[in-house]
Amino acid sequence: MWNTPNLLTMLRIGLIPVFVGVFYVEAPWAPYASAAIFGLAAATDWLDGHLARRWDQTSPLGAFLDPVADKLMVAAALVLMVQEDHRTLVALPSIVIIGREITVSALREWMAEIGARAEVAVSQIGKFKTTAQMVSIILMLLHDSALGPWVYGLGLVLLYLAAVLTLWSMVMYLRAAWPSLSGQANQAPGEPR
């Protein structure tokens, strides 16, 4: 249970209050520090999964905590950014991303209960979505930095890309789960639907 991948995942969860605290610091270094903390958390997301597979240290605790840690960190960052820039332009993709995470988490939980969890496994699109999401948040966290407003604009474009990929991957998950959701998976061939 206390292997390196799980400790990295717990570190990511522990970084959330640090990230939130630094986000609210009124200092010139704060945007850089909050972006660095979020970037460190994103790096541990990749590293813990890589090490768990490479060292054969996968565990039920890690399988549970890893997606939870990701969702908590991303949701915290999105909520902070919407609070900072409360335009619809920022709120809309944030709501889409958070709403998708809730929907897909509930779908995976339900599919696991009926023994069909493998049908909604993480897809390649989900990995692209996560990358676009993480990079966009890091760039948007640098909004008050000396790098200029173009960094924030690029981050916003990537956030919309992440939102589109989010919807696309959600549709794919729902399509894969549809036979179970609609009750068609338990029907015999030729039975009326």
KEKE-313031 format. One line per 5 residues: number of its first residue (from 0); their letters; for each residue x negated, y, z of C-alpha. Coordinates in Angstrom, 2 decimals. Layout:
% residues N
NUM	a	X/Y/Z ~ ...
***
This chain:
% residues 193
0	mwntp	0.00/0.00/0.00 ~ -2.82/2.45/0.84 ~ -4.68/2.01/-2.44 ~ -6.20/4.88/-4.43 ~ -3.32/5.27/-6.93
5	nlltm	-0.75/5.51/-4.12 ~ -2.91/7.97/-2.20 ~ -3.15/10.15/-5.33 ~ 0.63/10.05/-5.66 ~ 1.03/11.06/-2.00
10	lrigl	-1.49/13.86/-2.56 ~ 0.71/15.12/-5.41 ~ 3.71/15.24/-3.07 ~ 1.61/16.93/-0.39 ~ 0.53/19.61/-2.88
15	ipvfv	4.14/20.79/-3.37 ~ 4.36/23.00/-0.24 ~ 0.82/24.28/-0.91 ~ 1.83/25.14/-4.48 ~ 4.99/26.93/-3.31
20	gvfyv	3.08/28.88/-0.66 ~ 0.37/30.00/-3.09 ~ 3.00/30.96/-5.70 ~ 4.36/33.61/-3.31 ~ 0.99/35.08/-2.32
25	eapwa	0.66/38.69/-3.49 ~ -2.94/38.59/-4.69 ~ -4.70/38.79/-8.09 ~ -6.02/35.23/-7.69 ~ -2.61/33.68/-6.87
30	pyasa	-1.44/32.96/-10.47 ~ -4.73/31.18/-11.20 ~ -4.56/29.22/-7.94 ~ -0.93/28.15/-8.43 ~ -1.69/27.09/-12.02
35	aifgl	-4.76/25.18/-10.79 ~ -2.78/23.41/-8.06 ~ -0.07/22.44/-10.54 ~ -2.76/21.33/-13.02 ~ -4.38/19.18/-10.32
40	aaatd	-1.01/17.59/-9.57 ~ -0.47/16.91/-13.30 ~ -3.95/15.35/-13.53 ~ -3.26/13.05/-10.57 ~ -0.06/11.96/-12.36
45	wldgh	-2.13/10.64/-15.25 ~ -4.97/9.37/-13.05 ~ -2.90/7.36/-10.57 ~ -1.15/5.43/-13.35 ~ -4.43/4.85/-15.18
50	larrw	-6.19/3.56/-12.05 ~ -3.24/1.39/-10.99 ~ -3.31/-0.41/-14.35 ~ -7.09/-0.55/-14.65 ~ -7.70/-1.81/-11.10
55	dqtsp	-4.53/-3.93/-11.05 ~ -3.26/-1.98/-8.05 ~ 0.36/-1.57/-9.05 ~ 2.77/-1.80/-6.15 ~ 6.49/-1.37/-5.46
60	lgafl	5.70/1.75/-3.40 ~ 3.71/3.25/-6.28 ~ 6.41/2.38/-8.80 ~ 8.92/4.23/-6.61 ~ 6.79/7.21/-5.54
65	dpvad	5.16/8.07/-8.88 ~ 8.30/9.22/-10.74 ~ 9.66/10.86/-7.57 ~ 6.44/12.89/-7.13 ~ 6.56/14.02/-10.77
70	klmva	10.17/15.12/-10.59 ~ 9.71/16.96/-7.27 ~ 6.69/18.91/-8.53 ~ 8.29/19.84/-11.87 ~ 11.63/20.78/-10.28
75	aalvl	9.86/22.96/-7.68 ~ 7.86/24.74/-10.39 ~ 10.91/25.32/-12.60 ~ 13.00/26.66/-9.72 ~ 10.19/29.07/-8.78
80	mvqed	9.82/30.27/-12.37 ~ 13.56/30.85/-12.76 ~ 13.54/32.78/-9.48 ~ 10.63/34.87/-10.80 ~ 12.07/35.41/-14.31
85	hrtlv	15.82/34.90/-14.03 ~ 16.66/35.47/-17.68 ~ 18.80/32.91/-19.48 ~ 15.79/32.36/-21.73 ~ 13.97/30.66/-18.82
90	alpsi	16.97/29.24/-16.95 ~ 18.43/27.30/-19.88 ~ 15.50/24.95/-20.63 ~ 14.87/24.58/-16.88 ~ 18.45/23.43/-16.29
95	viigr	18.20/21.03/-19.24 ~ 14.98/19.50/-17.90 ~ 16.18/19.17/-14.29 ~ 19.59/17.88/-15.41 ~ 17.98/15.26/-17.63
100	eitvs	15.76/14.07/-14.79 ~ 18.79/13.61/-12.54 ~ 20.74/11.82/-15.30 ~ 17.93/9.46/-16.31 ~ 17.05/8.70/-12.66
105	alrew	20.66/7.77/-11.95 ~ 20.78/5.71/-15.15 ~ 17.62/3.80/-14.24 ~ 18.92/3.15/-10.72 ~ 22.21/1.83/-12.06
110	maeig	20.49/-0.30/-14.72 ~ 18.22/-1.77/-12.03 ~ 21.28/-2.68/-9.95 ~ 22.69/-4.72/-12.82 ~ 19.31/-6.27/-13.64
115	araev	18.73/-4.39/-16.90 ~ 16.03/-1.93/-15.81 ~ 13.68/-2.90/-18.67 ~ 16.18/-1.53/-21.20 ~ 15.48/2.02/-19.98
120	avsqi	11.70/1.88/-19.60 ~ 9.58/4.99/-20.19 ~ 9.25/5.74/-23.90 ~ 6.49/7.41/-25.91 ~ 8.76/10.44/-26.40
125	gkfkt	9.04/10.68/-22.62 ~ 5.25/10.87/-22.40 ~ 5.11/13.65/-25.02 ~ 7.86/15.46/-23.12 ~ 5.90/15.22/-19.88
130	taqmv	2.74/16.59/-21.52 ~ 4.58/19.54/-23.12 ~ 6.35/20.22/-19.83 ~ 3.17/20.19/-17.73 ~ 1.21/22.42/-20.14
135	siilm	4.13/24.85/-20.48 ~ 4.45/25.23/-16.71 ~ 0.70/25.81/-16.27 ~ 0.78/28.54/-18.94 ~ 3.91/30.16/-17.50
140	llhds	2.36/30.19/-14.02 ~ -0.33/32.46/-15.45 ~ 2.28/35.18/-16.17 ~ 0.59/37.77/-13.96 ~ -2.96/36.87/-14.94
145	algpw	-5.42/38.86/-17.01 ~ -4.86/36.48/-19.93 ~ -1.95/38.57/-21.13 ~ 1.73/38.04/-21.95 ~ 0.98/35.80/-24.96
150	vyglg	0.07/32.96/-22.54 ~ 3.52/33.21/-20.94 ~ 5.15/33.32/-24.38 ~ 3.29/30.20/-25.51 ~ 4.31/28.49/-22.28
155	lvlly	7.94/29.42/-22.92 ~ 7.78/27.99/-26.47 ~ 6.34/24.74/-25.05 ~ 9.06/24.71/-22.38 ~ 11.69/24.77/-25.14
160	laavl	9.82/21.99/-26.95 ~ 9.84/20.01/-23.69 ~ 13.59/20.65/-23.33 ~ 14.26/19.36/-26.86 ~ 12.11/16.27/-26.23
165	tlwsm	13.91/15.88/-22.90 ~ 17.30/15.75/-24.60 ~ 15.99/13.44/-27.30 ~ 14.53/10.97/-24.80 ~ 17.72/11.11/-22.71
170	vmylr	19.80/10.24/-25.78 ~ 17.45/7.32/-26.47 ~ 17.81/6.06/-22.89 ~ 21.60/6.39/-23.04 ~ 21.73/4.56/-26.39
175	aawps	19.62/1.72/-24.98 ~ 21.89/1.50/-21.94 ~ 25.18/2.00/-23.83 ~ 26.07/-1.71/-24.14 ~ 25.83/-2.02/-20.35
180	lsgqa	27.54/1.31/-19.69 ~ 30.46/0.53/-22.00 ~ 30.89/-3.03/-20.74 ~ 29.99/-4.48/-24.14 ~ 26.90/-6.29/-22.84
185	nqapg	29.01/-8.87/-20.99 ~ 31.37/-9.62/-23.88 ~ 31.09/-12.75/-25.91 ~ 30.52/-12.35/-29.69 ~ 33.84/-11.77/-31.46
190	epr	35.63/-10.72/-28.25 ~ 37.68/-7.52/-28.66 ~ 36.10/-4.36/-27.25
***
